Amino acid sequence: MRLFAAIVALLALLPAPALAWGDYAHRQTARVAEANVSPASLAKIRALLAKEKELGTPKCPLTTLADAAVWADCIKGEGWRWGYTSAWHYRTAPVCEAFNPRGNCAGGNCVTAQIIRAQRMLADESLPAPIRLEALAFMVHFAGDVHMPLHSGDNEDRGGNDRKADYGIVPDLNLHWIWDGPLAERAISDPADPVVRAYSPAERAELAGGTPDDWGRESWEIARSFVYPTAFDTENLCDGTLPKKTALTQDDIVRGVPIAKRRVQQAGLRIAELLETAFAPGPLAVPDRRGDSPRPAPTVPGGEG
């Protein structure tokens, strides 16, 4: 009983379900990116971070790239000022319908569109430095968000927020928060196989690349083919019979860990590519309707890990 109470108390200290991925997982994506960008890009990032005070968000520090990864969640605490950004953190698509890359994004108010917009603003050196710093923070955070499966997949439950789920012996979390918090943190906490390191060119070729729309489709597919079927032990996701409460077994959790870890790695390496592309010489071409950015990401140095 004491062990159970201790676990519940520790989970209570984790970020609230409103946050997309826990603080730790988001920060790790930024640290992966930082370990895989060029020195020239790092210098430009640090020059922008030096303008932090001009943003006017003293309660939400922005002095490191890891801070940038959580800044967009932190500012939610001032809804009167930043409430308009709430819809930018996700782009849920029904897992029971064909994936529509242009759906649920009216006026560009979705995570994939905002990644593209933020990258374009970051690349525009004619803009004031604080504007570009804000864009940097949004881009880094949203690129993390789009890799969390339940920010893309939905089964009429707000991306799992309305489905209660036990996590092992810890009761009454919800499915969204499990993938945001404890499962993601378990996935990236193995000191024998750290996620924060320089990745080899072969690893980057396997894990990175694609567009924000591609990343959203990947997350939707994981939600459709793994998250929901595993959590509810069924392939019948679309007959309206899914219960409001389930439980993830230890086997479910173990099977989910490598998937969550891969998404964090992909997010970090793709953030590195977004940064390299934004800081590359020459103008960033205007993306087409699919969100493709015609300027290719430069090759960056990386060790063998």
VOPAGU-2260 file (C-alpha; in pm, 1 decimal, decimal comma):
REM VOPAGU-2260
SITE   aa  ch    i         X         Y         Z
SITE  MET   A    0       0,0       0,0       0,0
SITE  ARG   A    1     285,9     238,8      79,8
SITE  LEU   A    2     449,1     164,4    -256,1
SITE  PHE   A    3     119,5     230,5    -433,7
SITE  ALA   A    4      75,6     561,6    -251,6
SITE  ALA   A    5     430,9     663,6    -335,5
SITE  ILE   A    6     382,2     591,7    -705,2
SITE  VAL   A    7      58,7     788,6    -714,0
SITE  ALA   A    8     228,0    1079,3    -535,8
SITE  LEU   A    9     514,3    1079,3    -783,1
SITE  LEU   A   10     278,7    1076,8   -1079,3
SITE  ALA   A   11      94,3    1370,5    -928,3
SITE  LEU   A   12     413,5    1571,6    -961,3
SITE  LEU   A   13     431,7    1511,6   -1336,0
SITE  PRO   A   14     300,1    1778,6   -1577,4
SITE  ALA   A   15     -77,7    1800,1   -1603,0
SITE  PRO   A   16    -264,4    1626,2   -1885,8
SITE  ALA   A   17    -309,3    1958,9   -2064,3
SITE  LEU   A   18      56,7    1948,0   -2157,8
SITE  ALA   A   19     161,9    1775,2   -2477,9
SITE  TRP   A   20     422,1    1517,1   -2393,3
SITE  GLY   A   21     563,7    1566,6   -2049,2
SITE  ASP   A   22     821,6    1834,9   -1981,3
SITE  TYR   A   23    1098,5    1575,1   -1977,6
SITE  ALA   A   24    1010,4    1418,8   -2313,3
SITE  HIS   A   25     978,3    1757,0   -2484,5
SITE  ARG   A   26    1311,1    1872,9   -2342,4
SITE  GLN   A   27    1477,1    1555,1   -2462,6
SITE  THR   A   28    1364,6    1619,7   -2820,1
SITE  ALA   A   29    1539,3    1956,9   -2803,3
SITE  ARG   A   30    1854,1    1799,7   -2658,7
SITE  VAL   A   31    1857,5    1543,5   -2939,9
SITE  ALA   A   32    1827,5    1828,0   -3189,7
SITE  GLU   A   33    2103,4    2024,1   -3018,9
SITE  ALA   A   34    2336,6    1723,4   -3042,0
SITE  ASN   A   35    2271,6    1691,5   -3415,3
SITE  VAL   A   36    2290,9    2043,3   -3558,5
SITE  SER   A   37    2596,3    2219,3   -3690,2
SITE  PRO   A   38    2804,3    2461,9   -3480,8
SITE  ALA   A   39    2691,6    2743,3   -3710,0
SITE  SER   A   40    2325,4    2672,1   -3633,8
SITE  LEU   A   41    2398,2    2644,7   -3261,1
SITE  ALA   A   42    2557,4    2988,9   -3270,2
SITE  LYS   A   43    2247,8    3135,4   -3438,1
SITE  ILE   A   44    2018,2    2964,1   -3187,9
SITE  ARG   A   45    2213,6    3106,5   -2895,5
SITE  ALA   A   46    2209,5    3454,8   -3047,9
SITE  LEU   A   47    1829,6    3441,5   -3061,3
SITE  LEU   A   48    1800,3    3299,1   -2709,9
SITE  ALA   A   49    1996,1    3600,4   -2586,7
SITE  LYS   A   50    1687,7    3811,0   -2677,3
SITE  GLU   A   51    1466,9    3626,1   -2427,8
SITE  LYS   A   52    1383,5    3927,1   -2211,5
SITE  GLU   A   53    1232,1    4106,5   -2510,0
SITE  LEU   A   54     956,3    3844,0   -2532,3
SITE  GLY   A   55     801,5    3956,9   -2205,4
SITE  THR   A   56     735,9    3608,6   -2062,9
SITE  PRO   A   57     930,6    3612,0   -1733,6
SITE  LYS   A   58     730,1    3320,5   -1591,4
SITE  CYS   A   59     828,5    3107,7   -1890,2
SITE  PRO   A   60    1206,7    3106,1   -1931,2
SITE  LEU   A   61    1354,1    3076,3   -2277,8
SITE  THR   A   62    1730,1    3064,8   -2233,4
SITE  THR   A   63    1803,4    2719,8   -2381,0
SITE  LEU   A   64    1673,5    2508,8   -2666,4
SITE  ALA   A   65    1527,8    2273,7   -2403,3
SITE  ASP   A   66    1332,3    2571,2   -2264,6
SITE  ALA   A   67    1207,6    2635,1   -2617,8
SITE  ALA   A   68    1065,4    2283,3   -2628,8
SITE  VAL   A   69     827,5    2357,2   -2338,8
SITE  TRP   A   70     772,6    2732,7   -2371,3
SITE  ALA   A   71     455,2    2697,4   -2580,7
SITE  ASP   A   72     298,4    2488,3   -2303,8
SITE  CYS   A   73     417,6    2722,6   -2030,0
SITE  ILE   A   74     251,4    3028,3   -2184,3
SITE  LYS   A   75     -86,3    2853,8   -2169,4
SITE  GLY   A   76     -90,8    2975,3   -1810,8
SITE  GLU   A   77    -166,2    3323,8   -1948,2
SITE  GLY   A   78    -471,1    3234,8   -2151,3
SITE  TRP   A   79    -578,5    3597,0   -2180,2
SITE  ARG   A   80    -265,0    3661,1   -2385,4
SITE  TRP   A   81    -192,1    3331,7   -2557,2
SITE  GLY   A   82    -527,3    3151,5   -2573,6
SITE  TYR   A   83    -537,5    3181,2   -2951,9
SITE  THR   A   84    -247,7    2933,6   -2974,6
SITE  SER   A   85    -432,6    2642,3   -2807,7
SITE  ALA   A   86    -545,1    2481,6   -3134,2
SITE  TRP   A   87    -190,0    2492,7   -3267,2
SITE  HIS   A   88     -77,4    2196,3   -3055,3
SITE  TYR   A   89    -264,7    1919,8   -3237,3
SITE  ARG   A   90    -439,5    1812,8   -3555,2
SITE  THR   A   91    -654,0    1518,4   -3459,3
SITE  ALA   A   92    -795,3    1299,2   -3734,8
SITE  PRO   A   93   -1054,3    1025,7   -3675,6
SITE  VAL   A   94    -894,8     680,8   -3672,0
SITE  CYS   A   95   -1218,7     543,3   -3816,7
SITE  GLU   A   96   -1196,8     750,8   -4133,8
SITE  ALA   A   97    -943,3     780,8   -4412,6
SITE  PHE   A   98    -661,6    1018,1   -4320,6
SITE  ASN   A   99    -716,3    1368,9   -4456,0
SITE  PRO   A  100    -396,5    1577,3   -4445,2
SITE  ARG   A  101    -595,8    1896,8   -4500,2
SITE  GLY   A  102    -869,4    1829,5   -4245,2
SITE  ASN   A  103    -916,5    1999,8   -3907,7
SITE  CYS   A  104    -691,0    2293,9   -3986,3
SITE  ALA   A  105    -915,6    2589,1   -4066,5
SITE  GLY   A  106    -715,2    2906,2   -4112,1
SITE  GLY   A  107    -389,1    2724,6   -4043,1
SITE  ASN   A  108    -489,4    2665,5   -3679,3
SITE  CYS   A  109    -329,1    2325,3   -3636,2
SITE  VAL   A  110       8,4    2184,3   -3546,2
SITE  THR   A  111     134,2    2096,7   -3894,7
SITE  ALA   A  112      54,3    2437,3   -4042,3
SITE  GLN   A  113     213,7    2614,2   -3747,7
SITE  ILE   A  114     537,7    2417,8   -3779,9
SITE  ILE   A  115     566,3    2540,7   -4139,2
SITE  ARG   A  116     471,0    2897,3   -4047,9
SITE  ALA   A  117     716,5    2908,9   -3758,1
SITE  GLN   A  118    1001,6    2774,2   -3968,9
SITE  ARG   A  119     937,4    3036,3   -4235,5
SITE  MET   A  120     940,0    3313,7   -3974,6
SITE  LEU   A  121    1256,3    3177,3   -3815,8
SITE  ALA   A  122    1427,9    3177,2   -4153,4
SITE  ASP   A  123    1333,7    3538,6   -4230,2
SITE  GLU   A  124    1624,8    3748,4   -4107,2
SITE  SER   A  125    1436,7    4068,4   -4189,0
SITE  LEU   A  126    1207,9    4003,5   -3889,2
SITE  PRO   A  127    1302,2    4135,6   -3543,2
SITE  ALA   A  128    1498,3    3889,0   -3331,3
SITE  PRO   A  129    1225,2    3848,1   -3063,7
SITE  ILE   A  130     973,2    3750,6   -3334,4
SITE  ARG   A  131    1214,5    3492,7   -3469,1
SITE  LEU   A  132    1282,4    3363,7   -3117,0
SITE  GLU   A  133     909,8    3316,2   -3058,8
SITE  ALA   A  134     893,0    3129,3   -3389,9
SITE  LEU   A  135    1186,7    2912,5   -3285,0
SITE  ALA   A  136    1008,9    2813,9   -2963,9
SITE  PHE   A  137     681,3    2737,1   -3137,2
SITE  MET   A  138     854,5    2533,1   -3408,1
SITE  VAL   A  139    1055,1    2321,8   -3165,6
SITE  HIS   A  140     755,1    2253,1   -2944,0
SITE  PHE   A  141     505,1    2178,7   -3218,8
SITE  ALA   A  142     746,9    1947,4   -3398,4
SITE  GLY   A  143     748,0    1748,8   -3075,1
SITE  ASP   A  144     369,9    1759,9   -3042,6
SITE  VAL   A  145     300,7    1619,8   -3388,5
SITE  HIS   A  146     505,2    1308,1   -3306,3
SITE  MET   A  147     286,0    1211,4   -3010,6
SITE  PRO   A  148      33,6     964,8   -3159,1
SITE  LEU   A  149    -270,5    1102,9   -2980,3
SITE  HIS   A  150    -210,7    1453,9   -3111,1
SITE  SER   A  151    -308,3    1310,3   -3449,5
SITE  GLY   A  152    -525,3    1005,1   -3383,9
SITE  ASP   A  153    -869,2    1043,9   -3229,4
SITE  ASN   A  154   -1169,6     820,7   -3164,6
SITE  GLU   A  155   -1429,6    1077,7   -3058,8
SITE  ASP   A  156   -1247,1    1117,7   -2726,9
SITE  ARG   A  157   -1024,4    1426,3   -2771,9
SITE  GLY   A  158    -721,2    1214,7   -2857,3
SITE  GLY   A  159    -772,7     976,0   -2566,7
SITE  ASN   A  160    -831,4    1247,0   -2305,7
SITE  ASP   A  161   -1184,5    1117,8   -2244,5
SITE  ARG   A  162   -1076,8     753,6   -2200,0
SITE  LYS   A  163    -982,6     664,9   -1844,4
SITE  ALA   A  164    -697,0     417,2   -1824,4
SITE  ASP   A  165    -498,2     247,9   -1552,2
SITE  TYR   A  166    -122,4     241,8   -1605,8
SITE  GLY   A  167      -7,6     -81,3   -1448,6
SITE  ILE   A  168     -97,0     -46,7   -1081,0
SITE  VAL   A  169    -158,7     327,8   -1109,1
SITE  PRO   A  170    -533,3     388,7   -1154,4
SITE  ASP   A  171    -748,4     647,8   -1324,8
SITE  LEU   A  172    -514,4     832,0   -1556,8
SITE  ASN   A  173    -631,2     878,8   -1913,1
SITE  LEU   A  174    -502,2     729,0   -2234,7
SITE  HIS   A  175    -369,8    1058,7   -2368,9
SITE  TRP   A  176    -179,5    1139,4   -2053,4
SITE  ILE   A  177     -23,7     792,1   -2035,0
SITE  TRP   A  178     134,1     845,8   -2377,0
SITE  ASP   A  179     223,9    1205,3   -2288,2
SITE  GLY   A  180     381,7    1129,4   -1954,3
SITE  PRO   A  181     475,2     800,5   -1787,9
SITE  LEU   A  182     506,0     586,8   -2101,1
SITE  ALA   A  183     715,1     844,5   -2287,9
SITE  GLU   A  184     937,1     903,0   -1985,9
SITE  ARG   A  185     993,0     531,5   -1933,7
SITE  ALA   A  186    1079,2     496,0   -2302,0
SITE  ILE   A  187    1361,4     752,5   -2294,5
SITE  SER   A  188    1508,7     689,0   -1950,2
SITE  ASP   A  189    1734,8     390,9   -2021,4
SITE  PRO   A  190    2092,3     503,5   -1944,0
SITE  ALA   A  191    2226,8     207,3   -2141,2
SITE  ASP   A  192    2062,5     336,9   -2460,0
SITE  PRO   A  193    2038,3     715,2   -2435,3
SITE  VAL   A  194    1830,3     910,6   -2682,9
SITE  VAL   A  195    2044,3    1224,5   -2647,7
SITE  ARG   A  196    2355,0    1169,5   -2856,8
SITE  ALA   A  197    2495,5    1240,4   -3200,1
SITE  TYR   A  198    2327,0    1009,9   -3449,7
SITE  SER   A  199    2508,3     858,4   -3745,5
SITE  PRO   A  200    2414,5     955,8   -4102,5
SITE  ALA   A  201    2257,0     612,0   -4144,8
SITE  GLU   A  202    2044,2     657,4   -3832,9
SITE  ARG   A  203    1933,8    1002,2   -3942,9
SITE  ALA   A  204    1844,1     866,5   -4285,8
SITE  GLU   A  205    1623,1     604,0   -4120,7
SITE  LEU   A  206    1458,9     819,7   -3854,7
SITE  ALA   A  207    1435,8    1169,7   -3997,4
SITE  GLY   A  208    1306,8    1331,7   -4316,8
SITE  GLY   A  209     955,6    1395,6   -4441,5
SITE  THR   A  210     717,4    1686,6   -4392,1
SITE  PRO   A  211     493,4    1785,6   -4100,3
SITE  ASP   A  212     200,1    1627,3   -4284,2
SITE  ASP   A  213     397,7    1303,0   -4308,8
SITE  TRP   A  214     473,2    1313,8   -3937,3
SITE  GLY   A  215     108,8    1368,3   -3854,4
SITE  ARG   A  216       7,9    1075,5   -4074,0
SITE  GLU   A  217     264,1     854,3   -3897,3
SITE  SER   A  218     121,5     947,5   -3558,3
SITE  TRP   A  219    -234,7     888,1   -3678,6
SITE  GLU   A  220    -136,8     544,6   -3807,3
SITE  ILE   A  221      26,2     453,2   -3474,3
SITE  ALA   A  222    -286,5     561,1   -3288,7
SITE  ARG   A  223    -507,8     365,2   -3529,8
SITE  SER   A  224    -301,9      46,6   -3551,1
SITE  PHE   A  225    -142,0      28,7   -3204,6
SITE  VAL   A  226    -250,5     272,7   -2934,2
SITE  TYR   A  227    -625,2     212,7   -2940,2
SITE  PRO   A  228    -625,0    -159,8   -3030,6
SITE  THR   A  229    -365,6    -235,3   -2763,4
SITE  ALA   A  230    -530,7     -29,9   -2491,5
SITE  PHE   A  231    -870,9    -189,0   -2550,2
SITE  ASP   A  232    -764,3    -536,3   -2672,2
SITE  THR   A  233    -977,8    -508,2   -2982,5
SITE  GLU   A  234    -962,7    -439,7   -3353,4
SITE  ASN   A  235   -1323,1    -315,2   -3351,1
SITE  LEU   A  236   -1246,1      51,2   -3297,3
SITE  CYS   A  237   -1527,3     188,7   -3504,5
SITE  ASP   A  238   -1845,4      15,0   -3391,5
SITE  GLY   A  239   -1912,0     254,4   -3103,7
SITE  THR   A  240   -1852,0      -7,4   -2835,6
SITE  LEU   A  241   -1518,3     110,2   -2692,6
SITE  PRO   A  242   -1560,3     156,4   -2317,5
SITE  LYS   A  243   -1475,2     480,1   -2139,2
SITE  LYS   A  244   -1232,7     295,5   -1911,3
SITE  THR   A  245    -951,8      47,5   -1975,2
SITE  ALA   A  246    -623,3     -69,6   -1826,4
SITE  LEU   A  247    -279,8    -103,9   -1978,9
SITE  THR   A  248    -113,7    -425,2   -1872,2
SITE  GLN   A  249     259,9    -458,2   -1819,4
SITE  ASP   A  250     279,7    -630,8   -2158,0
SITE  ASP   A  251      94,9    -340,1   -2322,3
SITE  ILE   A  252     340,0     -94,7   -2167,3
SITE  VAL   A  253     647,6    -295,4   -2269,8
SITE  ARG   A  254     521,5    -313,4   -2629,4
SITE  GLY   A  255     457,8      60,5   -2635,2
SITE  VAL   A  256     798,0     165,2   -2504,1
SITE  PRO   A  257    1000,8     125,1   -2829,8
SITE  ILE   A  258     729,3     304,9   -3026,1
SITE  ALA   A  259     731,7     600,9   -2788,6
SITE  LYS   A  260    1111,3     607,9   -2788,0
SITE  ARG   A  261    1130,1     610,5   -3166,4
SITE  ARG   A  262     885,8     902,4   -3182,1
SITE  VAL   A  263    1102,5    1107,5   -2944,9
SITE  GLN   A  264    1413,0    1026,5   -3149,7
SITE  GLN   A  265    1236,9    1115,1   -3473,7
SITE  ALA   A  266    1108,5    1439,2   -3329,5
SITE  GLY   A  267    1455,9    1542,4   -3214,9
SITE  LEU   A  268    1625,9    1464,2   -3544,1
SITE  ARG   A  269    1352,9    1631,3   -3745,5
SITE  ILE   A  270    1377,5    1941,6   -3527,1
SITE  ALA   A  271    1748,1    1943,2   -3612,6
SITE  GLU   A  272    1658,0    1932,6   -3982,6
SITE  LEU   A  273    1405,3    2214,3   -3943,6
SITE  LEU   A  274    1668,9    2426,0   -3773,6
SITE  GLU   A  275    1937,1    2355,4   -4030,8
SITE  THR   A  276    1698,7    2436,1   -4313,6
SITE  ALA   A  277    1581,4    2760,0   -4149,9
SITE  PHE   A  278    1936,9    2879,4   -4093,2
SITE  ALA   A  279    2068,8    2774,8   -4435,2
SITE  PRO   A  280    2181,6    3054,1   -4670,0
SITE  GLY   A  281    1920,1    3186,4   -4910,1
SITE  PRO   A  282    1546,0    3240,1   -4877,7
SITE  LEU   A  283    1319,2    2963,5   -4756,3
SITE  ALA   A  284    1075,7    2882,5   -5036,6
SITE  VAL   A  285     705,9    2920,2   -4958,4
SITE  PRO   A  286     563,4    2573,7   -4882,1
SITE  ASP   A  287     297,5    2435,3   -5111,0
SITE  ARG   A  288     -47,9    2327,7   -4990,9
SITE  ARG   A  289      85,8    1998,3   -4858,8
SITE  GLY   A  290     334,1    2179,4   -4638,6
SITE  ASP   A  291     639,1    2064,4   -4833,2
SITE  SER   A  292     939,1    2292,7   -4802,7
SITE  PRO   A  293    1136,2    2284,6   -5130,4
SITE  ARG   A  294    1464,8    2380,2   -4965,9
SITE  PRO   A  295    1639,1    2053,6   -4868,0
SITE  ALA   A  296    1790,2    2020,4   -4523,2
SITE  PRO   A  297    2168,9    2055,0   -4526,9
SITE  THR   A  298    2382,1    1762,3   -4421,9
SITE  VAL   A  299    2501,6    1810,0   -4066,2
SITE  PRO   A  300    2790,0    1642,2   -3889,3
SITE  GLY   A  301    2709,7    1352,7   -3660,8
SITE  GLY   A  302    2901,3    1080,4   -3487,0
SITE  GLU   A  303    2834,0     710,2   -3495,4
SITE  GLY   A  304    2657,9     729,5   -3158,3
